[in-house]
Amino acid sequence: MINFKPLISNYEYFQIVKPLGKSIHLKAGETVKAEVIDILPTGGVVLRMKGGMLTVQTEIPLQKDTSLLLKVLNSPSTDHKLKIQILGVLGRDDSLQFLNIQQGKIKDIISLISSSQTLKESMLETLFSLSKGGDITQKERSLIAQLLSGILKNESITLPSVFKNIFPHIKDLTPEKLKEALINSGIFFENKIKKRKFTDLDNDLKEILLSKKDISSEEKRLLKEIESYQILSRLTGGIFSYIPVFWEDLKRGDIFMKKGNKGKNVYFCRIDLDFKSLGKVFTGIFLFGKDLYLNFYVENEKLKNLINNETEELRKELTEDFNTVSIKFLKDIPEERKFIDEDFLRLEV
């Protein structure tokens, strides 16, 4: 039997005595979903986990047909108990029943959700619904944005080749072409309609996808991605978008731009790139009036050295327009929540 205790600490000790039916193999570090199958008169709860059944005793009020998100933690080999962390509780429609999730658990929840297409689609719908609520707190808004962003970044995004007349290839990219591509990415579709800029809809990707009678599964997925970025933009008060550029080696590219609330000349731009051959590249650009701060994280050492060799030349060129130019290479990619939260500019100088 597994014994639950109330959610007082980050995890409780569960002791498995005997599963019902076939044995269940659990290993440290894995994240699993357990379905609540039945509530027994004795107070016990029957769970379905990894194709097997377990009876657990718990003081936590659970309901039939709901689910638990659990993570198996490391445990000493001499200890016959498993440390299992409760990450969250899902409702009958796979919606999170609470939003007071600890920061350290978010990556595990994202990993579990992304492992199941059905769960991912259901969770996306739930997050969409939650994001439209007018009474959510700033903390809940930040959490929803982190979950949604994390789910998106766990899969690659590919622009269908039929749209090569709208979006540029990386070899032909210029600042003007990038701006035009972002405008036509679909992120600004509703804004164009609101401002009655109907002529600007001709090359808008969301307009093209919505007007198609026969839409492929790939195009449906792309439309859902666009809508997800629109939700993220609304939640963060900035502009969240994929990189609307054809780039063969790029698995995924995201860009986030936001203007600071406390100053007219305070801006931030975060660019996340994930390459098939070069790994991850992060760029954070901060503008405080006439002061410019550039942060880089480059996973590939060879590419990092190439960029680093050009930093002094870049600094000299930029000092012609800015009072201060700071260029720094980071050991790790900064947590995204620092840029989603309202005070992101103050946190990362």
Order of alpha helices (4+ residues) and beta strands (2+ residues): beta-beta-beta-beta-beta-beta-beta-alpha-alpha-alpha-alpha-alpha-alpha-alpha-beta-beta-beta-beta-beta-alpha-alpha-beta-alpha-alpha
